[in-house]
Amino acid sequence: MSRAQSIADLLKHALRARGITYAQLAGRIGMSEASVKRMFSQRNFTLARLDRICTATGIEFEELARGLNREERLISRLTHEQETEIVEDPQLFVAAISTLNLIDFDEILATYELDKPQLIGLLSRLDRIGFIELLPNNRIKLLVARTFSWIPNGPIMQAFKRHAADFFAADFGRPGETMLLLNGRLSHGSTLALVERLQRVARAFSDQHLEDAQLPAAERPPVSLLLATRSWQMSAMRELLRPARTAQPVKKIRRSR
């Protein structure tokens, strides 16, 4: 993620912290609400417009810069060895996912069959990894960036794949559930544009996760969002494909003189 995109995200968080809606911001800077929404969705600001927004909302640019520096110090991905250490110990895995879900020490104890010394030991290991910082009185400070993700097809991702059948064991028909399976043919450029839009959905999920962190864990049931796209056909369709034709060399026709 570029610095400009990170600043746009930090600006959005600063607006939310002040309770300023897009409609209110639009009125202050003389733009339509639709234009403001599009500007934040695309995360595309000129310096002049950024300065105008900061002036209209009382947000200091230094506040955004501090947030940017903090974000850059956070980790966006673990090493393969660190993921392996986490996934091979079920208790450590529970502790890691719980802290990633912004659940505090007492709520972890109340939710899982771990005693206090066990949990302190697990959190200390996550502290050594750099995943969290274990503070006095067992307070937990998460040290991962908003853009944090597991290694593609790494140890954690493989563990989730092994439990994929359990994830799909539902009809996805209850409120708050949905499953979309779409098939089509897209150009390379259109596919890249689609991936970027899906990444924006993932960032929106992360933003909402952070906003709801102030609520008790009991009011934040676990939610999993699976986004995936690839060039793929079902095996039944692949079996019916004709063998790829080898391009025949073009014969040159000699012209008689």
C-alpha positions, 0 to 999 in steps of 0.5 A, spaced: 500 500 500 502 506 498 503 512 503 498 516 499 493 510 500 495 509 507 494 517 509 487 516 506 485 511 510 488 514 516 484 520 514 477 516 514 479 514 521 480 521 524 473 523 521 470 517 524 473 518 531 470 525 530 463 523 528 464 527 522 459 523 516 461 524 509 455 528 508 457 533 513 464 533 510 461 534 503 457 540 506 464 543 509 468 543 503 463 544 497 462 538 494 457 533 493 456 527 498 457 522 492 463 525 490 466 525 497 464 517 497 468 516 491 474 520 493 475 516 499 473 509 495 478 511 490 483 513 496 485 519 491 487 526 494 490 532 491 495 535 496 490 541 496 484 537 497 487 534 503 489 541 506 482 543 505 479 537 508 484 538 514 482 545 515 474 544 515 475 538 520 480 541 525 484 535 523 492 536 524 496 533 518 501 531 524 496 527 527 496 523 520 503 523 520 504 520 526 499 514 524 502 513 518 509 512 522 506 507 527 502 503 521 509 503 518 512 500 524 507 494 525 508 488 521 504 486 515 506 479 515 509 473 519 515 469 517 513 462 515 517 459 521 513 464 526 506 461 522 508 454 523 510 455 531 503 458 531 499 453 527 502 447 530 500 449 538 492 449 538 493 453 544 497 458 541 493 458 535 487 460 539 491 465 543 493 468 536 486 469 533 483 471 539 488 477 540 487 478 532 480 479 534 481 484 539 479 480 545 482 482 552 485 477 557 479 476 561 474 475 555 479 469 553 479 466 559 472 466 560 471 463 553 476 458 552 479 452 557 485 456 559 488 458 566 491 464 567 498 462 567 497 458 561 494 464 557 500 469 560 505 464 557 502 463 550 501 471 550 509 471 552 510 467 546 506 471 541 510 477 544 517 474 543 514 473 536 512 480 535 505 479 534 503 483 540 506 487 546 504 484 553 503 490 557 502 490 565 496 488 568 495 483 562 493 488 557 494 486 550 497 491 544 496 488 537 502 489 533 499 488 526 498 493 521 491 493 518 493 490 512 496 484 515 495 478 512 497 470 512 502 468 508 499 465 501 498 458 502 502 458 508 502 454 514 496 458 517 492 458 510 493 451 509 490 450 516 484 454 514 483 450 508 483 443 512 477 446 515 474 449 509 468 443 509 466 446 516 466 453 513 461 451 507 457 446 511 451 451 511 446 454 507 448 461 507 441 463 508 440 466 515 441 474 516 448 476 515 450 470 511 451 470 503 455 466 498 456 468 491 459 463 486 460 467 479 463 464 473 465 469 467 470 470 462 474 477 463 480 480 460 487 480 464 486 488 465 478 487 468 481 481 472 486 486 476 481 491 477 476 486 480 482 484 485 483 491 487 475 492 488 475 485 492 481 488 496 477 494 498 472 490 501 477 486 505 479 493 508 472 495 509 471 489 513 478 490 517 475 498 518 469 495 521 472 490 525 477 496 529 470 500 530 467 495 533 472 493 538 470 497 543 464 493 544 464 487 549 466 480 545 459 478 547 456 483 542 461 481 537 460 474 534 466 471 530 465 472 522 469 470 517 469 473 510 472 469 504 474 472 498 477 468 492 478 469 485 482 465 480 482 462 473 479 456 474 474 451 471 470 445 475 474 438 473 468 435 470 468 441 465 476 441 464 475 433 462 471 435 456 476 440 453 479 439 447 487 438 446 490 444 445 492 445 438 499 446 436 500 452 432 502 450 425 508 454 421 506 458 416 508 456 409 511 462 405 509 462 398 514 463 393 512 468 388 515 466 381 519 472 377 
